[in-house]
Amino acid sequence: MQKMTVLLVLFILTACEEGAVSDALCESQEEQHLIQLKSTETIDDIEGQSNCTDSSIEIGEDDSDDEVADIPIESPDDEEDEDVGEDDSDDEVGETFFTVNYVLRDFSHTQAQKMDEAIDKLVEIVNSDVFKQRVLNHTYKGVLSFVDNEGLTNLEIYQKLMQGSETLNPAIDSEMDIDITLYYSNNSTVGYTYPNSERIWVNDKFFRSNSLGRVAANIIHEWTHKLGFDHDYNRTTRRNYSVPYGIGTIVQQLIDEQI
């Protein structure tokens, strides 16, 4: 019996050296435990680095709340990255940029070029600081206000213009949405529109000879009707201080001053 035991031990030792049996039989329990701990720590370390890298990227892009929620709360490095990301995004937020989305109907190539140029000037002026200051400082009878202002201050009127939220298209998109049709009529009407339409009609009788400033003024005048502003029908003195006429005058002056 003792002889058989000795032979069995020798067989196991020989098999371990040659890899004939499982490594688990060749390691002591203490050695197995140390190897297991070391292996676990290595995996955790690798996964931790991966999370930190991914979390840092997610913060910078700020793609979604779900991704930010995956950031390890206990990691001070990640918290610093998150603060930096938020600060950077706040710094990058600038003033609203106003644009014009328009369609031209019944314009010849030459006429379309003139309207395009007038609208380019309009966009440039509306986005300028001098336009903002002119609107904010507009007065009627010595008071900072517009006539028929719908209860809004000069600042609120300026903000409404820059938001581009029309009655028929209420999305706040900082965009003038208009459909411009050129027509001819031998009367005193420079242009007109209807409350239930985005279309603006421009009379070629005046368009062909008007300066770019006057063309742009007519466009923004009619567009302010789309924002809900109105004016007296008759040619009263106060009508020139309404939002459509007041804003149109500011635009015309600033564009023609450039030219």
Secondary structure, DSSP 8 states (H G I E B T S, - for coil): -HHHHHHHHHHHHHHHHHT-S-HHHHS-HHHHHHHHHHHHHHHHHHHHHHHHHHHHHHHHHT--HHHHHTS-TT-HHHHHHHHHHHHHHHHH------EEEEEEES--HHHHHHHHHHHHHHHHHHTSHHHHHHHHT-EETTEE--BT-TT--HHHHHHHHHHT--SSS----SEEEEEEEEE--SSS--EEE-TT-SEEEEEHHHHTTS-HHHHHHHHHHHHHHHTT----SS--TGGGGBHHHHHHHHHHHHHHHH-
